[in-house]
Amino acid sequence: MSKYTPRTIGELSRTEENWIDGLMRSTLDLSKPFSAVDAKEAIVTTPTKKGTPRKISPSSYKMAYVLRKAPGFSLAYMDAKKRPMFIYQG
C-alpha cells in the first residue's frame, strides 16, 4: 500500500501491527481474558525484535481500539466497571 492511498477503517497501521506482534511475543497468557491495560503493559515490557525498547507505546484506550479491530482477538466480556476484556482465538 502506498503512503498516499487512504487506509480503510478496519486495517491496522504498521505501528499497530508492531504492537500486536509484541503482544503475541510477550509472556501474557492470551488464552485467558485480559484487559487493554494488561496488553499495554505486556507490549511496553516486551522489546522489539531487534532487542531495543519501544519508542511508541499505546495508551489503554488506543490498545482497546486496536484489539477490537485486530484479527484473532475478540471481546470476551465487559467487567463490572464496563471495561472490555479480550481473548485471543487465533
C-alpha positions as CSV (number, residue, x, y, z in Angstrom):
1,M,0.0,0.0,0.0
2,S,1.4,3.4,-1.0
3,K,1.7,6.0,1.7
4,Y,-0.6,8.2,-0.4
5,T,-3.5,5.8,-0.6
6,P,-6.0,6.1,2.3
7,R,-6.3,3.2,4.8
8,T,-9.7,1.7,5.2
9,I,-11.4,1.7,8.6
10,G,-10.6,-2.0,9.6
11,E,-7.0,-2.1,8.6
12,L,-4.1,-2.0,11.1
13,S,-1.4,0.6,10.6
14,R,2.3,-0.6,10.7
15,T,2.7,0.7,14.3
16,E,-0.5,-1.2,15.4
17,E,0.8,-4.3,13.7
18,N,4.1,-4.0,15.7
19,W,2.1,-3.7,18.9
20,I,0.1,-6.8,18.1
21,D,3.3,-8.7,17.2
22,G,4.8,-7.6,20.5
23,L,1.7,-8.8,22.4
24,M,2.0,-12.2,20.7
25,R,5.7,-12.5,21.7
26,S,5.0,-11.3,25.3
27,T,4.6,-13.6,28.4
28,L,0.9,-12.6,28.8
29,D,-1.4,-15.7,28.6
30,L,-3.7,-14.8,25.7
31,S,-6.0,-17.8,26.2
32,K,-7.4,-16.2,29.4
33,P,-9.4,-13.0,29.3
34,F,-7.2,-9.9,29.7
35,S,-7.8,-6.1,29.7
36,A,-6.3,-3.5,27.5
37,V,-4.2,-2.3,30.4
38,D,-2.7,-5.8,30.7
39,A,-2.0,-5.8,27.0
40,K,-0.4,-2.3,27.1
41,E,1.9,-3.3,30.0
42,A,2.9,-6.5,28.1
43,I,3.7,-4.5,25.0
44,V,5.8,-1.9,26.9
45,T,7.9,-4.6,28.7
46,T,8.5,-6.7,25.5
47,P,11.4,-5.4,23.5
48,T,11.3,-5.1,19.7
49,K,12.6,-7.9,17.5
50,K,16.0,-6.1,17.4
51,G,16.1,-6.1,21.2
52,T,15.6,-2.4,21.7
53,P,13.0,-0.8,23.9
54,R,9.8,0.5,22.2
55,K,9.7,4.2,21.3
56,I,6.0,4.4,20.6
57,S,3.7,2.7,23.2
58,P,-0.1,2.7,23.2
59,S,-2.4,4.1,25.8
60,S,-5.0,1.7,27.2
61,Y,-7.8,3.4,25.2
62,K,-5.9,3.1,22.0
63,M,-4.9,-0.5,22.8
64,A,-8.6,-1.4,23.3
65,Y,-9.3,0.2,19.9
66,V,-6.5,-1.8,18.2
67,L,-7.6,-5.1,19.9
68,R,-11.2,-4.7,18.6
69,K,-10.0,-4.5,15.0
70,A,-7.1,-6.9,15.2
71,P,-7.7,-10.4,13.6
72,G,-7.9,-13.2,16.1
73,F,-8.8,-11.1,19.1
74,S,-12.4,-10.9,20.3
75,L,-14.3,-9.3,23.1
76,A,-14.8,-11.9,25.8
77,Y,-17.0,-9.8,28.2
78,M,-17.3,-6.5,29.9
79,D,-16.3,-6.4,33.6
80,A,-18.2,-4.8,36.4
81,K,-16.8,-1.4,35.6
82,K,-17.7,-1.8,31.9
83,R,-14.1,-2.3,30.8
84,P,-13.6,-4.7,27.8
85,M,-11.9,-8.0,28.5
86,F,-10.3,-9.6,25.4
87,I,-9.3,-13.1,24.4
88,Y,-7.2,-14.5,21.6
89,Q,-8.9,-17.2,19.5
90,G,-6.4,-17.4,16.6
